[in-house]
Amino acid sequence: MPTRYEPTAQEFAKFVHELVDVRFFAPISRSDFWQDKARLGLKPPRRKREGPTRGYEYHFRGLRVRVWTTWLIRENRVSDTGSGWVLILDGDRIVYSSHPLHRTKNFLNRLLMRAKIARARVRNRPICPIHKCWMVMCHRRGVMKSLYWGCPRIHPSGKMVWASIDDGLPKEAMRFLRPSRKKSEKYRRVVRRQGKDPFTALKRRRAWKISRPENIQKQSSF
């Protein structure tokens, strides 16, 4: 098992500087979190939680990037449990979720890179060349973890207008993504050859539940 990494307060402060001062993420306030929790009736998964953790958010072109760090607000340290996450939301709907980033070597660097890539994606959100509306993040039907940009409107030909999710990403982002994707694809091939589902853990993942779906904010793009 890889050794668990415990970032220091100084290392976390440097990470926050890169997010907030350099890339203009804003801290998610406790009042914003509690308003969302009340509005949507959010219920946490049944697992040990040590307390509220630091989160950061970036808004652009109707989308939001959220970064959850595992850094405990009251104790000013990382939690003993939990993983880092990077999400992209359209309205209240999560349209992209990173793999859980475990606290192993280079945890903060990997979390920062995932945040930078998510930010680059929303900054390069394309406009449909036919309908001139914002395109939305879509998953191919029946294919997990397969993401692309799609037009929410129907083309007269009946075909969907789409674009690669990597359009506009800088070379640094692609250099980071390629090895990770190759590793993931190799793992999936091995697991499938064993007659198993490579997405079992993803399907079993315990997430927050929404008990007031009538209050969900619709996609910004429609």
JOHU-V71682 format. One record per pair of residues at least 12 apart in sequence whose C-alpha atoms are under 6 Angstrom apart, sorted by the first residue. I is the first residue (numbers start at 1). GAP is how many residues later the second one is. D is the distance in whole Angstrom. If there is no record, write none. Layout:
I;GAP;D / I;GAP;D
This chain:
4;99;6 / 4;100;5 / 5;98;5 / 5;99;5 / 5;100;6 / 25;31;6 / 25;32;5 / 25;33;5 / 26;30;5 / 26;31;5 / 27;28;6 / 27;29;4 / 28;27;5 / 28;28;5 / 40;170;6 / 40;172;5 / 40;175;6 / 41;169;6 / 41;170;5 / 41;171;5 / 42;167;6 / 42;168;5 / 43;165;5 / 43;166;5 / 44;164;5 / 45;161;6 / 45;162;6 / 45;163;5 / 52;20;6 / 53;17;5 / 53;18;5 / 53;19;4 / 53;20;5 / 54;15;6 / 54;17;5 / 54;19;6 / 55;12;5 / 55;13;5 / 62;158;6 / 63;26;6 / 63;27;5 / 64;24;6 / 64;25;5 / 65;22;6 / 65;23;5 / 66;20;6 / 66;21;5 / 67;18;6 / 67;19;5 / 68;16;5 / 68;17;5 / 69;15;5 / 70;14;6 / 83;17;6 / 83;18;5 / 83;19;5 / 84;16;6 / 84;17;5 / 85;15;6 / 86;12;5 / 90;129;5 / 91;126;5 / 91;127;5 / 91;128;5 / 91;129;6 / 92;124;6 / 92;125;5 / 124;44;6 / 128;23;6 / 134;87;6 / 135;14;6 / 135;15;5 / 135;16;5 / 136;13;5 / 136;14;5 / 137;12;5 / 148;16;5 / 148;17;4 / 149;13;5 / 149;14;5 / 149;16;6 / 150;12;4
